[in-house]
Amino acid sequence: MSLSEYTFKRVLNMQTIGIVINLVVLAGAVSTAMGLVGLFASGEWKRLTREMEEFESEKAAYVMTVVWAAGAAQGLSIGMMGLVFDVSFVFSNAVSVVA
């Protein structure tokens, strides 16, 4: 987070919330792509259907759990970067530890 703050203030020299959102979205897109490559390269994608069927509730509940967990993680990322942008990385780290 300290590197993010340095990037915002010194390297980019632009301090708008749009930069923060772009940074989080691009980082999320890259990590999602890398995760999908790993999922398909390892062959784990074949076991996803069985995992969904073994879920205690129905398939829709499994999908909703995965979707809401991913959405919550993105919301947390945007919030933490917003704190770095508005306050400081030290405060953002403190909030992250408490959370």
C-alpha positions as CSV (number, residue, x, y, z in Angstrom):
1,M,0.0,0.0,0.0
2,S,2.9,2.3,0.6
3,L,4.0,1.7,-3.0
4,S,0.5,2.6,-4.1
5,E,0.6,5.9,-2.2
6,Y,4.0,6.6,-3.7
7,T,2.7,5.8,-7.2
8,F,-0.3,8.1,-6.7
9,K,1.6,11.1,-5.4
10,R,5.0,11.0,-7.1
11,V,4.9,8.9,-10.2
12,L,1.4,9.6,-11.6
13,N,1.2,13.1,-10.2
14,M,-2.5,12.9,-10.7
15,Q,-4.7,12.7,-7.7
16,T,-8.2,11.8,-8.8
17,I,-10.4,8.9,-7.6
18,G,-10.7,7.7,-11.2
19,I,-7.0,6.8,-11.0
20,V,-7.7,4.7,-7.9
21,I,-10.6,2.9,-9.5
22,N,-8.6,2.2,-12.7
23,L,-5.7,0.8,-10.6
24,V,-7.9,-1.5,-8.7
25,V,-9.9,-2.7,-11.8
26,L,-6.7,-3.3,-13.8
27,A,-5.1,-5.2,-10.9
28,G,-8.2,-7.3,-10.5
29,A,-8.4,-8.0,-14.2
30,V,-4.8,-9.2,-14.3
31,S,-5.2,-11.4,-11.2
32,T,-8.4,-12.9,-12.6
33,A,-6.8,-13.7,-15.9
34,M,-3.8,-15.3,-14.1
35,G,-6.1,-17.3,-11.9
36,L,-8.1,-18.6,-14.8
37,V,-5.0,-19.6,-16.7
38,G,-3.9,-21.5,-13.6
39,L,-7.4,-23.1,-13.2
40,F,-7.4,-24.4,-16.8
41,A,-3.7,-25.3,-16.9
42,S,-3.9,-27.5,-13.8
43,G,-7.2,-29.2,-14.9
44,E,-9.0,-28.1,-11.7
45,W,-11.9,-26.8,-13.9
46,K,-13.1,-30.4,-14.4
47,R,-13.8,-30.7,-10.6
48,L,-15.9,-27.5,-10.4
49,T,-19.1,-29.2,-11.4
50,R,-18.7,-31.9,-8.7
51,E,-17.8,-29.3,-6.1
52,M,-21.0,-27.4,-7.0
53,E,-23.1,-30.5,-6.7
54,E,-21.5,-31.4,-3.3
55,F,-22.4,-27.9,-2.0
56,E,-25.0,-28.3,0.8
57,S,-27.5,-26.1,-0.8
58,E,-28.5,-25.9,-4.4
59,K,-26.3,-24.9,-7.3
60,A,-27.7,-21.3,-7.3
61,A,-26.6,-20.9,-3.7
62,Y,-23.1,-22.0,-4.7
63,V,-22.9,-19.5,-7.6
64,M,-24.2,-16.7,-5.4
65,T,-21.7,-17.5,-2.7
66,V,-18.8,-17.3,-5.2
67,V,-20.2,-14.1,-6.8
68,W,-20.8,-12.3,-3.5
69,A,-17.4,-13.3,-2.2
70,A,-15.7,-11.9,-5.3
71,G,-17.7,-8.7,-5.1
72,A,-16.9,-8.2,-1.4
73,A,-13.2,-8.7,-2.2
74,Q,-13.4,-6.1,-5.0
75,G,-15.2,-3.7,-2.6
76,L,-12.5,-4.2,0.0
77,S,-9.8,-3.5,-2.6
78,I,-11.4,-0.3,-3.7
79,G,-12.0,0.8,-0.1
80,M,-8.4,0.2,0.9
81,M,-7.0,2.0,-2.1
82,G,-9.5,4.9,-1.4
83,L,-8.1,5.2,2.1
84,V,-4.5,5.2,0.7
85,F,-5.6,7.9,-1.7
86,D,-7.5,10.1,0.8
87,V,-5.6,9.5,4.1
88,S,-2.4,7.5,4.1
89,F,-1.2,3.9,3.7
90,V,-0.6,3.7,7.5
91,F,-4.3,4.3,8.2
92,S,-5.3,1.9,5.4
93,N,-3.1,-0.8,6.9
94,A,-4.6,-0.2,10.4
95,V,-8.1,-0.5,9.0
96,S,-7.1,-3.6,7.1
97,V,-5.7,-5.3,10.2
98,V,-8.9,-4.5,12.2
99,A,-11.1,-5.8,9.4
